[in-house]
Amino acid sequence: MDPEDYIRILMSVTGGLLSVVGFLVWRILQRVESKVEELHTMTCLCKESLPRRFVSRKEMEQCQAEVDKLWEVVNHHEHDEFGRVIRQ
């Protein structure tokens, strides 16, 4: 065989291997793209559901006011001679 034939065979094998590598890289990129798209969709859905999952500032302030009143009653009271609670 002539060296030219060896070079042609080498070039064919190299081209085939590059095609396989290119295909595998393309598959990896497609999978990464689908994962990024899925992450984007999940993020958007999460942002849309935030108002339903958490209380608003107004609701939180009302709840905190009730907790503060209860805390005040628990910590600042007196007892009469029979042990009953007397609020100040």
N, C-alpha and C positions, 0 to 999 in steps of 0.2 A: 504494500500500500504506500501510496505517496503521502508526504507530510500534509499536502493540501487536503487529502481525504480525512486525515486525523483532525485537522482544524475544522472541517465541515461537521464532522460528528460531534466534536467538542462544542461547537457553536449551537448545534441542534439540541444537545443535552442541556446546555446552559439556558437556551431559550425556553425549553420545557420546564426546567426548574424555576426560572423566573416567572413563568406563567402560573405555576402552582403557588409560588410565594405571593404573587399578586392577588390571586384568587383568595388565599387565606387572609391576607391583609384586608381585602375588601369585605370578607365575612366578618372579621373582627370589627371593622368600622361600622358595618350595618348593625351589629349587636350593640355597640356602644351608642350609636344614634338612637336605637329603640329604647335603651335604658335611660338616656337623657330625656327623651320624649316622655317616658313614663314618670320620671322624677318631676318634670315640669307639670304634668297633669296632676300628680299627687299634691304638689305644692299649691297649685291653683285651687284645688278642692279643699285643701286645708285652710287656705286664706278665706275662702268663702264660708267655711263652717265655723270660723273663730267666734263670730258674734253669738252663735247659738250655744257654744260650749262654755263661754265665760260670762260672768255677770258684768253689767255695765258699771260705770263709776258711780252713777246715781244709786243703783241698787246696793253697791258696796258701802256707800256712805250711810244709807239707811240702816243697813245691817250693823255697821260699826257703831252707829248711834245707839242702837238697842243693846249691843254688847257693852258699850260704855256705861249705859244706865244700869245694867245688871251687875257689872263690876263694881260700880259705885255702891249699890245696895249691899252686895256681899261684903265689901271691905269697910264700909262706913255705916255701921249700925250699932245699936246698943241693946242690952237685954234688961228687962224689968226684974223684979225680985222673984218672979215665977219662971223666968227663963224665956219669956216670949220676946220676940224681936220688936224693937222700937225703932222706927225709921226717923231720921233727923229731918 
